[in-house]
Structure formats: C-alpha cells, structure tokens
Amino acid sequence: MATLNPDLLAILACPACEERPPLELRGDYLVCAQCRRAYPIRDDIPTLLVEEALPLEQMEREQEPPKQV
C-alpha cells in the first residue's frame, strides 16, 4: 500500500475535473469520486495523468482477492 504525506494529499486534486475535487487514497491509487477515475501511485509518487488513470470499477476488480474455486 502506498503512503503519502497528509499535507501533500490535502492539496492534490483530480486533473480531469473542472472543479478540482480532492482525491481519496485507496491502496495504491488516488481516487476521484466525481469522475470515478483511479490514478496509480508508483514508488510513492502519484501519477496524476488522465491517460494513466483507470476507471474506478477496473481498479476495484484488480484490488479484489482472487476467488476460491
């Protein structure tokens, strides 16, 4: 799980949304609740590029533990 300085997290905002809503830390992603994009965090560095973002649903599927058969 990624770690971010709380002061940094407080000033980060979604680059895709005009209103610049705050982002929520979820595992190794920063998530925008407004546009439902998940921005990856790699080596504790947020990648706030719209082209690198995943749809929230895809990120949630990737974060789920594998199902037992």
ZIWOJO-V558755 format. One record per residue. N is the residue number from 1. RES is the residue in one letter. D_FIRST is the distance of its C-alpha to the first C-alpha in Angstrom with 2 decimals. Layout:
BEGIN
{{N,RES,D_FIRST} {N,RES,D_FIRST}}
END
This chain:
BEGIN
{{1,M,0.00} {2,A,3.79} {3,T,6.64} {4,L,9.99} {5,N,13.39} {6,P,14.80} {7,D,18.01} {8,L,16.58} {9,L,14.84} {10,A,18.28} {11,I,20.15} {12,L,18.15} {13,A,19.89} {14,C,20.16} {15,P,22.38} {16,A,23.92} {17,C,25.28} {18,E,28.45} {19,E,27.74} {20,R,24.42} {21,P,22.49} {22,P,19.41} {23,L,15.93} {24,E,13.44} {25,L,9.69} {26,R,8.35} {27,G,4.89} {28,D,5.34} {29,Y,8.83} {30,L,11.45} {31,V,14.02} {32,C,17.73} {33,A,19.54} {34,Q,22.84} {35,C,22.70} {36,R,19.85} {37,R,18.07} {38,A,14.37} {39,Y,13.72} {40,P,11.16} {41,I,9.18} {42,R,10.04} {43,D,10.00} {44,D,8.98} {45,I,12.05} {46,P,12.54} {47,T,14.96} {48,L,17.30} {49,L,19.83} {50,V,21.31} {51,E,22.01} {52,E,18.36} {53,A,17.33} {54,L,17.13} {55,P,19.03} {56,L,16.97} {57,E,18.55} {58,Q,17.51} {59,M,13.80} {60,E,14.20} {61,R,16.16} {62,E,13.67} {63,Q,10.97} {64,E,13.82} {65,P,14.46} {66,P,17.61} {67,K,20.84} {68,Q,23.18} {69,V,26.62}}
END
